[in-house]
């Protein structure tokens, strides 16, 4: 029988996905290399990384544009390096286990948070063969709500289970929705389930951490204005903050280019 993750034309396993290896006796079965070759593209497709970010890599992350300020370039480089370290250290040499915590990418719109999150997820899939999932939180909530329609082909569990059970999850735009009982309950279910199961999550958010508003912001810029204290507490243990205090790429780099030159 041909394995669905094997190459049906593989000359080594003839499509079975298994090869015989010497073990000092009659031989033992081992996974054929073609399984990994076909499995990684399947895992990437199943991750549901949006088309706009599907080809994002850490190497292609643009931090060096001379249109940006030197301070922004330094912050962007630091963010990329933090993400690269996370990928490199995801598998512990000592324990042989994957990381149990994730990243919290913080910054204003246009600094590249989603690019970095998608790139990290794709790299973890390619390098370690993990089963990952990318979700935009606003879209996720709307999709869950659509399951309440009696004619919906999906149930709430159909939507939520893959998110909760993914080995690595990207939760994009944390805090984008105003708090409501439904939003709070949904977020708590996801975060608490992944927290208790020690599954790493990579978050992005436009909202800042901390109790004291920044001088140029307000209390509405704080993540604590969007999430309940119990969720903030979980988040603190689940992810390492990476603050990207840089300028909006779309405003500083792309828009002037579209308008024909520097502003």
C-alpha positions, 0 to 999 in steps of 0.5 A, spaced: 500 500 500 502 506 498 503 511 503 500 518 503 506 521 505 511 517 501 513 519 493 509 513 489 515 513 484 520 513 490 525 507 487 528 506 494 521 504 497 516 503 491 511 508 494 511 504 501 514 510 505 519 505 509 525 501 507 529 495 510 535 497 514 540 492 517 539 490 525 544 484 525 538 480 524 532 479 519 532 487 518 528 492 521 523 498 517 525 505 517 522 511 514 524 513 507 527 519 506 522 521 501 517 521 506 520 527 509 521 530 502 513 530 501 511 531 508 514 538 509 510 541 503 504 538 506 505 541 513 506 548 510 500 547 506 496 545 512 499 551 516 494 556 513 500 561 513 496 567 508 498 567 501 501 574 502 506 571 508 507 564 505 514 566 502 516 570 508 523 568 511 527 571 516 533 572 511 528 576 507 526 581 513 527 588 511 531 592 516 536 595 512 532 600 508 536 607 508 529 610 508 528 608 516 532 611 521 538 608 524 534 607 531 529 603 527 534 599 523 537 597 530 530 595 533 528 591 527 535 587 526 534 586 534 527 583 532 530 578 527 536 576 531 531 574 537 527 570 532 533 567 529 535 565 536 528 562 537 529 557 531 536 555 533 534 554 540 527 551 539 530 544 540 534 543 546 540 539 545 540 537 552 533 534 553 532 533 546 525 536 547 522 542 543 521 549 546 515 550 551 514 557 550 513 562 544 514 569 542 510 575 543 512 580 537 510 587 540 510 594 535 505 598 531 502 596 525 507 596 519 514 594 523 514 587 520 511 583 526 506 578 522 512 577 517 517 575 522 511 570 525 510 567 519 517 566 517 519 563 524 513 558 523 515 556 516 522 555 518 520 551 524 516 546 520 522 546 515 527 544 520 523 540 525 517 537 521 513 540 527 505 541 525 504 548 525 498 553 524 497 560 523 491 564 525 488 571 525 484 572 531 479 576 528 478 572 523 478 566 528 472 569 532 468 570 526 469 563 523 467 560 530 461 565 530 459 562 523 458 555 526 452 557 530 448 558 524 444 551 523 446 550 516 454 551 517 458 545 515 463 546 521 462 546 528 465 550 534 470 544 535 472 543 528 474 550 528 478 550 535 481 544 535 486 545 530 488 551 533 488 548 540 492 542 538 497 545 533 504 543 536 506 551 534 501 556 533 501 563 530 496 567 533 496 574 529 493 581 532 492 579 539 488 584 542 485 587 535 478 585 538 474 589 543 473 585 549 466 582 550 464 575 554 465 571 547 472 574 545 474 573 552 472 566 553 475 564 546 481 567 548 482 564 555 480 557 552 486 557 547 491 560 551 489 556 557 489 550 553 496 551 550 499 553 557 497 547 560 499 543 555 506 546 554 505 548 547 509 554 544 505 560 541 507 566 537 503 572 538 503 579 535 500 585 537 499 592 536 499 593 544 504 595 549 505 591 555 506 594 562 502 598 567 504 605 565 502 608 559 508 610 554 509 618 554 507 618 547 501 613 548 495 612 552 492 607 557 488 604 550 495 603 547 496 597 553 495 590 552 492 590 559 486 594 556 484 589 551 485 582 555 483 580 562 489 580 568 488 572 568 490 572 560 496 577 561 498 573 567 498 566 562 501 570 557 507 572 561 509 565 562 507 563 555 512 568 551 518 572 551 516 579 549 520 582 543 519 589 542 519 592 535 520 600 537 520 602 529 517 606 524 511 603 520 514 600 514 508 602 509 508 609 511 516 611 511 518 606 506 513 604 501 508 610 501 514 615 499 516 610 494 509 610 491 508 617 491 515 618 487 520 620 492 522 621 500 517 625 504 
